Amino acid sequence: MRTLGAILAGGASRRFGSDKALAMLDGRTLLDHARAALAPHCDAVVIVGRADGIADWPRPGMGPLGAIAGALDHAAAQGFDRLLSAPVDCVRLPTDLAALLSPAPAFLDSQPVIGLWPIAALDDLRAMLEADGDLAMRAFARRIGARAVPCDFAPPNINSVEDLERLTKG
């Protein structure tokens, strides 16, 4: 099975106060850290929601589901079987992430944006986004019968400069 990794990096970073993806941690951007964390689990990695990456679908501002829809569409066009998603502020991932989430669909219970999604879920996701109803990650997961996978891993949650500073010190 071919897996495309997708770093969700299109958020407005309102709580962070500046472009979170370009914030520095240990001399590298959060985007670079996220790419390095996701790459071992995938055949290729794309950035979603940025001008130089894959566009959200159907438009920007749809939250993580818009990014996942854009990435699933790209993955389908490129012949991938599934998509592994993670947010740009997730600078570390479990070493056994792909195995932990297999078979798709599944997501980390502690962070539903970190998930393994089959390409076949694209039609259901498009229908959700076009209906403009509940656009929560867990609503999408319920719709496609995704499993919530418990894990001892606590993903970093960097929503502010203070969160980044705590991660740097810790």
KAMO-V963596 format. One record per residue. RES is the residue in one letter. PSI is psi as a letter, one per 30 degrees, with the letter a starting at -180 (* if undefined). NEAR is the number of other ideal C-beta (glycine too) atoms within 12 Angstrom. Layout:
# KAMO-V963596
RES_PSI_NEAR / RES_PSI_NEAR
This chain:
# KAMO-V963596
M_k_20 / R_k_19 / T_k_36 / L_k_41 / G_k_39 / A_k_50 / I_j_48 / L_j_45 / A_g_44 / G_g_37 / G_l_31 / A_f_17 / S_h_27 / R_e_11 / R_f_17 / F_e_24 / G_f_16 / S_a_18 / D_j_22 / K_e_38 / A_f_36 / L_g_23 / A_k_33 / M_k_22 / L_j_32 / D_h_16 / G_g_10 / R_l_18 / T_l_27 / L_e_41 / L_e_37 / D_e_24 / H_e_34 / A_e_43 / R_e_29 / A_e_24 / A_e_33 / L_e_41 / A_e_24 / P_f_21 / H_g_36 / C_l_33 / D_f_22 / A_l_24 / V_k_35 / V_l_39 / I_k_36 / V_k_45 / G_g_40 / R_l_28 / A_e_14 / D_g_14 / G_a_25 / I_k_36 / A_k_25 / D_l_34 / W_k_32 / P_f_22 / R_l_18 / P_l_22 / G_g_19 / M_g_31 / G_a_32 / P_e_40 / L_e_46 / G_e_35 / A_e_45 / I_e_53 / A_e_42 / G_e_40 / A_e_48 / L_e_43 / D_e_31 / H_e_30 / A_e_39 / A_e_27 / A_f_16 / Q_g_20 / G_g_15 / F_l_31 / D_f_24 / R_l_36 / L_k_51 / L_j_50 / S_k_55 / A_k_52 / P_l_43 / V_f_44 / D_g_38 / C_i_42 / V_f_33 / R_k_28 / L_l_39 / P_k_27 / T_f_14 / D_h_16 / L_e_33 / A_e_31 / A_e_18 / L_e_28 / L_f_38 / S_k_22 / P_l_19 / A_l_33 / P_k_34 / A_l_32 / F_l_39 / L_k_34 / D_e_24 / S_f_21 / Q_i_32 / P_f_34 / V_f_39 / I_j_47 / G_l_50 / L_j_44 / W_k_48 / P_k_32 / I_e_32 / A_f_20 / A_f_35 / L_e_30 / D_e_18 / D_e_27 / L_e_42 / R_e_25 / A_e_20 / M_e_31 / L_e_32 / E_f_18 / A_f_17 / D_h_15 / G_b_13 / D_j_16 / L_g_26 / A_k_18 / M_e_34 / R_f_23 / A_e_22 / F_e_38 / A_e_36 / R_e_18 / R_e_25 / I_g_31 / G_h_18 / A_k_32 / R_k_24 / A_j_22 / V_j_29 / P_k_16 / C_k_24 / D_f_13 / F_k_23 / A_j_18 / P_k_30 / P_k_30 / N_j_24 / I_j_35 / N_f_23 / S_l_19 / V_e_20 / E_e_15 / D_e_24 / L_e_30 / E_e_15 / R_e_15 / L_e_26 / T_e_20 / K_f_10 / G_*_12
